[in-house]
């Protein structure tokens, strides 16, 4: 987003992302903290599946960009981090993630370092 961009925001409750073939690609920003990653990780997997289907069949939903911002106390509490890194590698430029840790005491592993900010 840029300054003065219009965004839709949904906090908590029942929500889903189910684009239909022919829908215009959208830019998604997903924000999670702790175990709140669960439904958003499902959305990421769904988007990856849709993109794979679109590439195989040449039709269907065309993926926009997805930016995930995910915060936890430390990197050991970042659920699905390896899977998220795998999705970023599988869809470079389409799926990106910034992890934020608030109480990290130990060294951050090299694999995560480029994607982690902290205190």
N, C-alpha and C positions, 0 to 999 in steps of 0.2 A: 504494500500500500504506500501511497505517497500522501503528503499533506493535502487535506481536503478531499481525499478519496471517500466514496460512499461505501460502507460495509454493512453487512447484516451480521448480527451477533446473536448467538444462542447459548445460554448458560444452563447446564443441568437438564434434568428431565428426560423424556423420551425424544430422541432425535435420530436421524438417519440421513444417508446420502445415497440416493437411488436415481441417478440420471438415466434418461431414456435415450435410445439411438436417435441421433439427429439433434439432441440438445446441444446448445452452444457450450464449448469448454468454459469452465469457470476456474478462477484462481481461489484455492482454498487455503485458509490459515487456520490450523488446528492448534489449540493451546491446552496443555495438560499438566497436571501436577500429581505426583505420586501415582496411586492406583487409578486415578482418573484417566490414565492412558488407555484402559481397556476398550471402551467403545471407539476411541479415536484410532487405535491400532486396527480394529476391525474395519473401519472406514478405509484406512491405508491399504489393507489387504484387498478389499473390494475394488478399490481404484486400480490396483496392480492387476487384478484378475480381469477387469474390464479392458485395460490397456492391452493385455496379452491377447484377449479375445479379438479386439479390434485389429491388432497386427496380424493375427492368424487368418481372419475372415475378410479383412479389408473394409469392414463396415462397423457400425455400432458407435458407441460413445467415444469421442476423441478427448483424451485427458488434457486438462489444463495443468497448471502448476499447483503443487501442494507443498506448503511450508508448515512444518511441525515445530512447535516450541514446547519443550518438555522439561519440567523442573522436578528435582528430587533433592533430598538431603545430601546424597553422595552418589557416585557412579554405580555402586553396588545396588542401589535402590532404583536404578533406571531399568524398569521392566522392558523386555523385548528389545534391548539396545542392539544386540547383534542382528536381529531380524530387521530392525529399522535401518541399520547400516547396509544390510544386504539389499533392501529396497532402494536406498539412495544409489548404490552401485549399479543396480539393474536398470534404474531410470534416471540417469544423470541429467541434471538440469530440470527434471520434472518433479522429483521428490527430493526435498532438502529438509534437514533437521538441525536445530540448535538445541543442545542439551544445556541446562543450567543447574549447577549444584550449589547448595547454600551452606553446607557444613563439611566439605571434603577435607579430610585430614591427611590422606595419603596421596602419593603421586598418581596422576591420571595416566592410564595406559596409553601408549602411542597411537593405537587404533582410534581412540576416542578424542585425543587431544585437539585435533583440528575442529571438532564439533562442540566442544565444551567451553562454557564460560562459568565463572564462579566468583565467589567473594574474594 
